[in-house]
Amino acid sequence: MSLRAPADQDIVIIGGTGDLARRKLLPALYNLCRAGLLPVRGPIVGFARSELSDEEYRTLAREAVEEHSPSGISNDDWPAFASRLQFVCAVPEGYAGLARHLQQPARLVYVATPPSTFPEIVRELGQHGLAAGARIVIEKPFGRDLESSRSLDLALHGVFDESQIFRIDHYLGKETVQNILVFRFGNAAFERIWNRDAIEHVQITVAESIGIEGRGAFYEETGALRDIIQNHALQVLALLAMEPPSAFEAEAIRDEKAKLFHVINPVDPARVVRGQYAAGTIGGESVPAYRDEEGTSGDSNTETFAALELCIDNWRWAGVPFLLRAGKRLARRCVEIQIAFKDVPVCFFRGTDVGDVPANHLTIRVQPEESITFTFLAKVPGPDVAVQPVQMEFSYGESFMVRPSEAYERLLHDAMDGDAMLFARRDAVERAWAVIEPALRSPAPLRLYPAGTWGPREADDLIAPRAWHLR
């Protein structure tokens, strides 16, 4: 089904001059405008404490699009987008001034501010009549733990109905992540072996080569377990492991994800590794230790790396370990999923020179190159019996010859259109917190690792005798 322009509505960015607005939201809205996928009527209103005129906000937005939009900027298309941009200063008029500025009975309110501000913003929206007819988008992390997640939900539901709340996880907007459902449930050859009978283990790696990029204060309160594992990694795991939904519809898919989270056993703190990057070298350049970054503490115990093992207690996955790791200042930037199939009996090769027979594996690359690769064995040409791993590969760029849309473009459009399929639901979020809660309450010892490596050696010990696919 092709996308269409959503119904008329105002678009409000609370925190409209911040890092998220400049890097992601404004470029995504510009590209939606170019594609004819914005509402026909309704302004785009930036709301922040900065004292800017409409024209100054348009200049800020143009600079943001020029710097961060993958498709660049067109002088032909820019005027139509710029004419929709407006700015409201949060001081002194606040939300009363914002309310007077809006034009449509419906609106999308994107809260692009630190999570600690969410409850106050929600109260203000309710007190000034801005909740009726609105959909609200909030960024992860949705709380700091199970208790704070429930408190946040109470604040949200004091003003908004669950159908109005869109908890955004930008990983779910990536084409390769969305394709997991089609790959699994549209290809009988794979779905029939997608279980404990054929699969030995599953790995999910979310690796970043960058550090905290000036967000020391934020990261000191968050860490890798909250920032990546509890949301990004678990959301990907849910798509990999959930049961087939009854239909390709939002609630059917979200129901199955929630069911899956309820059968993931809470993590055993003994099966968690926490790390923090020390000084090192990336791309030939020296980089500082985490504790030397701006906004961090010299004796910080915050993890920038986490690896853990999860077990799913159902008929499909019992006995199959799911191994997750995420970290900053690792060897390179990549997000990969590896499905490792079970070994084959080697008696077939008895009497030949074939030694170890590597197992088949399926690799799903989410970034930077979006692709799916299946590795299997083939006989090497010649009179002797020798085998070698070979690959079948699907690449988005080569197969479709188009640039996949940016995650925020798809997710912003779906939120405006009221399609919640790619957004997290309250019950699933709370259960995801319950899964990692033991690791938060009883944190594992912090291990230092040099920047530019794949994390502390204890992460290798965690999955031995297996090995990480990327190392």
Secondary structure in CASP SS format (residue, H / E / C, confidence):
PFRMAT SS
TARGET T0000
AUTHOR 0000-0000-0000
METHOD secondary structure of the structure
MODEL  1
M C 1.00
S C 1.00
L C 1.00
R C 1.00
A C 1.00
P C 1.00
A C 1.00
D C 1.00
Q C 1.00
D E 1.00
I E 1.00
V E 1.00
I E 1.00
I E 1.00
G C 1.00
G C 1.00
T C 1.00
G C 1.00
D H 1.00
L H 1.00
A H 1.00
R H 1.00
R H 1.00
K H 1.00
L H 1.00
L H 1.00
P H 1.00
A H 1.00
L H 1.00
Y H 1.00
N H 1.00
L H 1.00
C H 1.00
R H 1.00
A C 1.00
G C 1.00
L C 1.00
L C 1.00
P C 1.00
V C 1.00
R C 1.00
G C 1.00
P C 1.00
I E 1.00
V E 1.00
G E 1.00
F E 1.00
A E 1.00
R C 1.00
S C 1.00
E C 1.00
L C 1.00
S C 1.00
D H 1.00
E H 1.00
E H 1.00
Y H 1.00
R H 1.00
T H 1.00
L H 1.00
A H 1.00
R H 1.00
E H 1.00
A H 1.00
V H 1.00
E H 1.00
E H 1.00
H H 1.00
S C 1.00
P C 1.00
S C 1.00
G C 1.00
I C 1.00
S C 1.00
N C 1.00
D C 1.00
D C 1.00
W H 1.00
P H 1.00
A H 1.00
F H 1.00
A H 1.00
S C 1.00
R C 1.00
L E 1.00
Q E 1.00
F E 1.00
V E 1.00
C E 1.00
A C 1.00
V C 1.00
P C 1.00
E C 1.00
G H 1.00
Y H 1.00
A H 1.00
G H 1.00
L H 1.00
A H 1.00
R H 1.00
H H 1.00
L C 1.00
Q C 1.00
Q C 1.00
P C 1.00
A C 1.00
R E 1.00
L E 1.00
V E 1.00
Y E 1.00
V E 1.00
A C 1.00
T C 1.00
P C 1.00
P H 1.00
S H 1.00
T H 1.00
F H 1.00
P H 1.00
E H 1.00
I H 1.00
V H 1.00
R H 1.00
E H 1.00
L H 1.00
G H 1.00
Q H 1.00
H C 1.00
G C 1.00
L C 1.00
A C 1.00
A C 1.00
G C 1.00
A E 1.00
R E 1.00
I E 1.00
V E 1.00
I E 1.00
E E 1.00
K C 1.00
P C 1.00
F C 1.00
G C 1.00
R C 1.00
D C 1.00
L H 1.00
E H 1.00
S H 1.00
S H 1.00
R H 1.00
S H 1.00
L H 1.00
D H 1.00
L H 1.00
A H 1.00
L H 1.00
H H 1.00
G C 1.00
V C 1.00
F C 1.00
D C 1.00
E H 1.00
S H 1.00
Q H 1.00
I E 1.00
F E 1.00
R E 1.00
I E 1.00
D C 1.00
H H 1.00
Y H 1.00
L H 1.00
G H 1.00
K C 1.00
E H 1.00
T H 1.00
V H 1.00
Q H 1.00
N H 1.00
I H 1.00
L H 1.00
V H 1.00
F H 1.00
R H 1.00
F H 1.00
G C 1.00
N C 1.00
A H 1.00
A H 1.00
F H 1.00
E H 1.00
R C 1.00
I C 1.00
W C 1.00
N C 1.00
R C 1.00
D C 1.00
A C 1.00
I E 1.00
E E 1.00
H E 1.00
V E 1.00
Q E 1.00
I E 1.00
T E 1.00
V E 1.00
A E 1.00
E C 1.00
S C 1.00
I C 1.00
G C 1.00
I C 1.00
E C 1.00
G C 1.00
R C 1.00
G H 1.00
A H 1.00
F H 1.00
Y H 1.00
E H 1.00
E C 1.00
T C 1.00
G H 1.00
A H 1.00
L H 1.00
R H 1.00
D H 1.00
I H 1.00
I H 1.00
Q H 1.00
N H 1.00
H H 1.00
A H 1.00
L H 1.00
Q H 1.00
V H 1.00
L H 1.00
A H 1.00
L H 1.00
L H 1.00
A H 1.00
M C 1.00
E C 1.00
P C 1.00
P C 1.00
S C 1.00
A C 1.00
F C 1.00
E C 1.00
A H 1.00
E H 1.00
A H 1.00
I H 1.00
R H 1.00
D H 1.00
E H 1.00
K H 1.00
A H 1.00
K H 1.00
L H 1.00
F H 1.00
H H 1.00
V C 1.00
I E 1.00
N C 1.00
P C 1.00
V C 1.00
D C 1.00
P H 1.00
A H 1.00
R H 1.00
V E 1.00
V E 1.00
R E 1.00
G E 1.00
Q E 1.00
Y E 1.00
A E 1.00
A C 1.00
G E 1.00
T E 1.00
I E 1.00
G C 1.00
G C 1.00
E E 1.00
S E 1.00
V E 1.00
P C 1.00
A C 1.00
Y H 1.00
R H 1.00
D H 1.00
E C 1.00
E C 1.00
G C 1.00
T C 1.00
S C 1.00
G C 1.00
D C 1.00
S C 1.00
N C 1.00
T C 1.00
E C 1.00
T C 1.00
F E 1.00
A E 1.00
A E 1.00
L E 1.00
E E 1.00
L E 1.00
C E 1.00
I E 1.00
D C 1.00
N C 1.00
W C 1.00
R C 1.00
W C 1.00
A C 1.00
G C 1.00
V C 1.00
P E 1.00
F E 1.00
L E 1.00
L E 1.00
R E 1.00
A E 1.00
G E 1.00
K C 1.00
R C 1.00
L E 1.00
A C 1.00
R C 1.00
R C 1.00
C E 1.00
V E 1.00
E E 1.00
I E 1.00
Q E 1.00
I E 1.00
A E 1.00
F E 1.00
K C 1.00
D C 1.00
V C 1.00
P C 1.00
V H 1.00
C H 1.00
F H 1.00
F H 1.00
R C 1.00
G C 1.00
T C 1.00
D C 1.00
V C 1.00
G C 1.00
D C 1.00
V C 1.00
P C 1.00
A C 1.00
N C 1.00
H E 1.00
L E 1.00
T E 1.00
I E 1.00
R E 1.00
V E 1.00
Q E 1.00
P C 1.00
E C 1.00
E C 1.00
S E 1.00
I E 1.00
T E 1.00
F E 1.00
T E 1.00
F E 1.00
L E 1.00
A E 1.00
K E 1.00
V C 1.00
P C 1.00
G C 1.00
P C 1.00
D C 1.00
V C 1.00
A C 1.00
V E 1.00
Q E 1.00
P E 1.00
V E 1.00
Q E 1.00
M E 1.00
E E 1.00
F E 1.00
S E 1.00
Y H 1.00
G H 1.00
E H 1.00
S H 1.00
F H 1.00
M C 1.00
V C 1.00
R C 1.00
P C 1.00
S C 1.00
E C 1.00
A H 1.00
Y H 1.00
E H 1.00
R H 1.00
L H 1.00
L H 1.00
H H 1.00
D H 1.00
A H 1.00
M H 1.00
D H 1.00
G C 1.00
D C 1.00
A C 1.00
M C 1.00
L C 1.00
F C 1.00
A E 1.00
R C 1.00
R H 1.00
D H 1.00
A H 1.00
V H 1.00
E H 1.00
R H 1.00
A H 1.00
W H 1.00
A H 1.00
V H 1.00
I H 1.00
E H 1.00
P H 1.00
A H 1.00
L H 1.00
R H 1.00
S C 1.00
P C 1.00
A C 1.00
P C 1.00
L E 1.00
R E 1.00
L E 1.00
Y E 1.00
P E 1.00
A C 1.00
G C 1.00
T E 1.00
W C 1.00
G C 1.00
P C 1.00
R C 1.00
E H 1.00
A H 1.00
D H 1.00
D H 1.00
L H 1.00
I H 1.00
A C 1.00
P C 1.00
R C 1.00
A C 1.00
W C 1.00
H C 1.00
L C 1.00
R C 1.00
END
